[in-house]
Amino acid sequence: MGSSTLRTKDILNQDNPELCEKLARSIGTGKVVEKTVRTQQGALFTSLMTGDTSTKLVEGYRLHPNAIKSLASCGQGYLYNDEGIRAVSYGMLPAGVQADFPLAENDQTTARGLRLYDRFIMADERASA
């Protein structure tokens, strides 16, 4: 995922910190203005602004890993494409929405694979028959 060549990415909630970091790195960084404000301790554990501030230009994630982790488990995401990064809210489809045409089936007889269905499910059906 670090050297991803996808032009469009649909990023949904992730709870794996390493994956979030890889996603954020694959999207890249940009220049961000970081502002620092100096405070001093006031009475009763309060903080008072001194009026001293500084700003500097630093590199920051275009999409921070914490932003990915803080997405809702469903219904929220980020769309990243040539136009930039956009927050997306996914709506639910109405109940009963389904395709009104048959979906094409691929012939699986010559496909490579573990054949787990044939090995376990079909074998159990043959044994019980």
C-alpha positions in Angstrom: 0.0 0.0 0.0 3.0 2.3 0.5 3.7 2.5 -3.3 0.0 2.4 -4.3 -0.8 3.4 -7.9 -4.6 3.7 -7.4 -5.9 7.0 -8.6 -9.0 6.9 -6.4 -9.1 5.6 -2.8 -12.2 5.2 -0.7 -10.9 5.3 2.9 -13.2 3.9 5.6 -12.8 3.4 9.4 -9.7 1.4 10.4 -8.6 0.5 13.9 -5.2 -0.9 13.0 -2.6 1.9 13.7 -0.1 0.5 11.3 -2.6 0.4 8.5 -3.7 4.0 9.2 -0.1 5.1 9.2 0.5 3.3 5.8 -2.6 4.9 4.3 -1.6 8.4 5.6 1.9 7.9 4.2 0.5 6.7 0.8 -1.5 9.9 0.5 1.4 12.0 1.4 2.2 15.2 3.3 1.8 18.9 2.7 2.9 22.2 4.2 0.9 23.1 7.4 1.2 26.3 9.5 1.7 25.4 13.1 0.9 28.0 15.7 2.3 28.1 19.2 0.8 30.2 22.0 2.7 30.8 25.2 0.7 30.7 28.5 1.5 31.2 32.1 0.0 29.7 35.2 -2.7 31.8 36.8 -4.6 31.6 40.0 -6.4 28.4 40.9 -4.7 26.3 38.2 -5.9 28.4 35.4 -3.8 29.3 32.3 -3.4 32.9 31.2 -2.3 33.9 27.7 0.9 36.0 27.7 0.4 37.3 24.2 3.5 35.7 22.8 2.8 33.5 19.7 4.9 32.0 17.0 4.1 30.3 13.7 6.2 28.0 11.6 5.7 26.1 8.4 6.0 22.3 8.9 5.3 19.1 6.9 2.1 17.4 8.0 0.0 14.5 6.8 -2.6 15.5 4.2 -4.9 13.0 6.0 -3.8 12.2 9.6 -3.9 8.6 10.8 -6.1 9.8 13.8 -8.6 11.2 11.3 -8.9 7.7 9.8 -9.3 6.0 13.2 -11.9 8.5 14.4 -14.3 7.7 11.5 -17.7 6.1 12.4 -17.7 2.4 12.0 -20.2 2.8 9.1 -21.5 5.7 7.0 -18.4 7.9 7.0 -15.2 7.9 5.0 -12.8 9.9 2.9 -12.6 10.0 -0.9 -9.1 10.7 -2.2 -8.6 11.3 -5.9 -7.0 13.8 -8.3 -9.3 16.5 -6.9 -8.0 16.1 -3.3 -9.4 14.6 -0.1 -13.1 14.9 0.6 -15.1 13.8 3.6 -17.9 11.6 2.5 -21.2 10.6 4.2 -22.6 7.3 2.9 -26.4 7.0 3.0 -28.2 3.7 3.4 -30.0 2.2 0.4 -33.7 1.8 0.8 -34.9 -1.7 1.9 -35.6 -4.0 -1.0 -33.1 -2.5 -3.5 -31.7 -5.3 -5.5 -30.5 -5.9 -9.1 -33.3 -6.6 -11.6 -31.0 -8.5 -13.9 -29.1 -11.7 -13.5 -25.5 -11.4 -12.6 -23.0 -13.2 -14.8 -21.4 -16.3 -13.2 -17.8 -17.3 -14.0 -17.0 -20.9 -14.7 -15.1 -22.1 -11.6 -14.2 -25.6 -12.8 -10.8 -24.6 -14.1 -10.1 -21.9 -11.6 -7.1 -22.3 -9.3 -7.8 -22.4 -5.6 -8.0 -24.5 -2.5 -11.4 -25.9 -3.4 -12.5 -25.7 0.3 -16.2 -25.8 -0.6 -15.7 -29.1 -2.6 -13.4 -30.5 0.1 -15.5 -29.9 3.2 -19.1 -29.0 2.3 -19.6 -31.3 -0.7 -17.8 -34.1 1.1 -20.1 -33.8 4.1 -23.2 -33.8 1.8 -21.9 -36.9 0.0 -21.1 -38.7 3.3 -24.5 -38.0 4.8 -26.4 -39.1 1.7 
